[in-house]
Each structure stands twice: as C-alpha cells, then as structure tokens.
Amino acid sequence: MHDIPVTRAAARKSIPQDLKASFGDYFSDHMFRMEYTEGRGWHDPRIVPFGPLQLHPSSSVIQYAQSIFDGSKGYRREDGSIHLFRPQAHIARLNRSAGELCMPAVDPDLVLAAMRKLIGLDRDWVPAKRGNAIYVRQTMVGTEGYMVVRPSKTYTYLIFLCPVGSYYSEGAGPVRILVSETRVRAAKGAIGSAKAGANYAASLKVGREAAAAGFSQVLWLDSVQRRYLEEVGTMNIMVKIGGRILTPPLSDSILPGITRDSVLTLLHDWGMEVAEAPIDIEDVVVASRTGRLEEIWGVGTAAVISPVGELAWRGERIIVNGGQTGPVAAKLFEQLTGLHAGTVPDRHGWSVAVD
Ligand SMILES: Cc1ncc(COP(=O)(O)O)c(C=O)c1O
C-alpha cells in the first residue's frame, strides 16, 4: 500500500450542477502532486488543496516546453460507485510520452493509487448524469531553472480533476471538420506520438482559423506527402468506405489513442473487419462523389465517439451520411458509454473501481 498524506482544502468550492457543454471549466478541491530530483527519484507524494504552482522563470517547462500530460475519465454508475476507464493504459502512455521528452517515468502502481485516493476524496465532484464524467488530468513538467538546452534535473507531477459534460457544443451529434491544407500537426520523426504540450501549441493557429470558419476541429494530414489522414485535434479518425472500415496506422506522428485501441478491440469482438492502412484524402473525396463514403467518426476520451457530418477540403464540402450519425458510430457510442456506465459486461477488464 502507498501512504499518500492528505492536506484538506480549508474551504470547499461549490460543485457545478449543469455541465452540458462544459469541458475543463471547473476543477475539484484537491490535487495530487509529487516531485522528482535527479539522483533521488520521485519523492513527497501527497494530496493537497488544488491551487497554483510556483515555478522558476527559467524552468524547462517555461523555456523549452518540457511538458507532457494525459487525460482519462471516471464515471459514476447508477449504484453510486465510481469506476475509472483503462487508467493503467493512460499511465503507461504518460510514461511513454515521458521517454520521448527525456523525462522520468512514474511508478504506475503509486499513480493508480493516487488517482483512486484523490477521486475518493473528491467523490462529490463526480457527476451522476449519464454521459458526464470526471476527467482525470495527469501532468508532468520540468521545473529546474537553467538556460542551456538540455533535459531538466527536477520535475513536478500532478493529477487533478474536472467534472465534464460533452466536449463539443454539438453534444454527441455530428461535427464539422476542416482538413488542414497549409500546416501539419507533427512532422515525421518528431514527437507527435507523445502527449506533449508542444504538439498542441503547434495546432493552435489552424484550430483558431477553423473555429472562426465554424468548424469544431481540424483533421491533420501527413507531413511528407500532405495527403494521408493522420488524426483530428483530440481524436483518432476512422472511415467506412464501400463496406470497409479503415483507420490510419500508428506512427511517430500520431497519438496512440486508448479509445482507438478500445474501438478496434470492440470491432474485432463483433467480427467486423478493420484495416489499419493509409487513407488518402483524395480517395475519401472520390468515395464521397461516387456514393461509397458511408461514415466517418472520431474516437477519443473527451468526445468518446464523435460522428463527422462534414469535412471541408480545398473549398469542397464533403457531407458524410447526409450529415447524420451512421450505424457503426452509433453502435460504438452505445457500447462504450454502456461500458462506462457498467450496463454492458466488461469482457476486457477495462473498468477499475475507485474503492
Ligand atoms: C491528438 C490526439 N489524438 C488522439 C486522441 C485520442 O486519444 P485517447 O483515446 O487516448 O483519448 C487525443 C486525446 O487524448 C489527442 O489529443
């Protein structure tokens, strides 16, 4: 057992009741933190009141973006119990991201124990309404203050919690997505497969242009040929063309999504074939013109399954399935949200009870 001391918040904040399209607007009362020092390892794991950090102005996170994070969710079931969805996979991915940025790995058992204890302490923040969740954000930043470009020798690791509703203002309905023609999210050989803050910084400009034009997200193409689908801002992508489900293969420029992995597992369980194969944007356009484009959907922790109703590419509007949610996306959404709620049998041991 891990001994994680708790310092309770002097005052409790009021807990929001209406989370409709809220994602990350509210933070619970406490957070977990621990520090790392080279030669000593991780130390002082503890739960403290949620609040600001003190950072050296020349810390590696501020100067050189030594920053990684991960996001998973916990759900309250009808019987009041709270379950995390695939927390071990999210902790393993954080450690993978850490390796990409020369940051130290955390002890997965300690971190899982910390998540459970923190959520147990702030359990009143876990929403009861189906579809709402407690979002569990892990973060690690380099804290040493220095100037030369090298990895930090000290780090802070945090877990904090946000009660969340649906990620998109459209709710679970189809979203409109802009295919980026001008920029890429991550280059081949770079750190795109890590959940590094820097990758999100690189996506902001096109994201803002897309939002101004009325799109929810950006679909990124590969950095070399600028024609193969990579992923969406916060989701991996799947398409169904002429009866075949396709998703881009993982690479060093795509985040290995946990939801992507869950969905591939479910589709295999159902005996549905999925090809992890490159998808040329021109093939999607042709399929749309010839009536063979059946469905497109995004998969990710934030939105779970997000049907894509429209893609915009080189001034052309590609309407997918008449702008409606397709049957595969709908079935996946039902199954995954059922697994979260505990109403569908958990054959893969994905849910972990908080207590
Ligand atoms: C860039 C990117 N791709 C894909 C995903 C989906 O990953 P996951 O299903 O693990 O949330 C996310 C969200 O975490 C993301 O930020």
The ligand as an SDF file (V2000), in Angstrom:
LIG
                    3D

 16 16  0  0  0  0  0  0  0  0999 V2000
   -4.0190   14.4360  -30.6880 C   0  0  0  0  0  0  0  0  0  0  0  0
   -4.9070   13.3990  -30.0930 C   0  0  0  0  0  0  0  0  0  0  0  0
   -5.1980   12.3070  -30.8150 N   0  0  0  0  0  0  0  0  0  0  0  0
   -5.9880   11.3360  -30.3230 C   0  0  0  0  0  0  0  0  0  0  0  0
   -6.5320   11.4260  -29.0580 C   0  0  0  0  0  0  0  0  0  0  0  0
   -7.3800   10.3230  -28.5260 C   0  0  0  0  0  0  0  0  0  0  0  0
   -6.6850    9.5850  -27.5400 O   0  0  0  0  0  0  0  0  0  0  0  0
   -7.4540    8.8720  -26.3560 P   0  0  0  0  0  0  0  0  0  0  0  0
   -8.4420    7.9750  -26.9740 O   0  0  0  0  0  0  0  0  0  0  0  0
   -6.4030    8.1060  -25.6270 O   0  0  0  0  0  0  0  0  0  0  0  0
   -8.0580    9.9270  -25.5310 O   0  0  0  0  0  0  0  0  0  0  0  0
   -6.2680   12.5580  -28.2760 C   0  0  0  0  0  0  0  0  0  0  0  0
   -6.8250   12.6970  -26.9260 C   0  0  0  0  0  0  0  0  0  0  0  0
   -6.2790   12.2330  -25.9710 O   0  0  0  0  0  0  0  0  0  0  0  0
   -5.4240   13.5650  -28.8100 C   0  0  0  0  0  0  0  0  0  0  0  0
   -5.1430   14.6530  -28.0780 O   0  0  0  0  0  0  0  0  0  0  0  0
  1  2  1  0
  2  3  1  0
  2 15  2  0
  3  4  2  0
  4  5  1  0
  5  6  1  0
  5 12  2  0
  6  7  1  0
  7  8  1  0
  8  9  2  0
  8 10  1  0
  8 11  1  0
 12 13  1  0
 12 15  1  0
 13 14  2  0
 15 16  1  0
M  END
$$$$
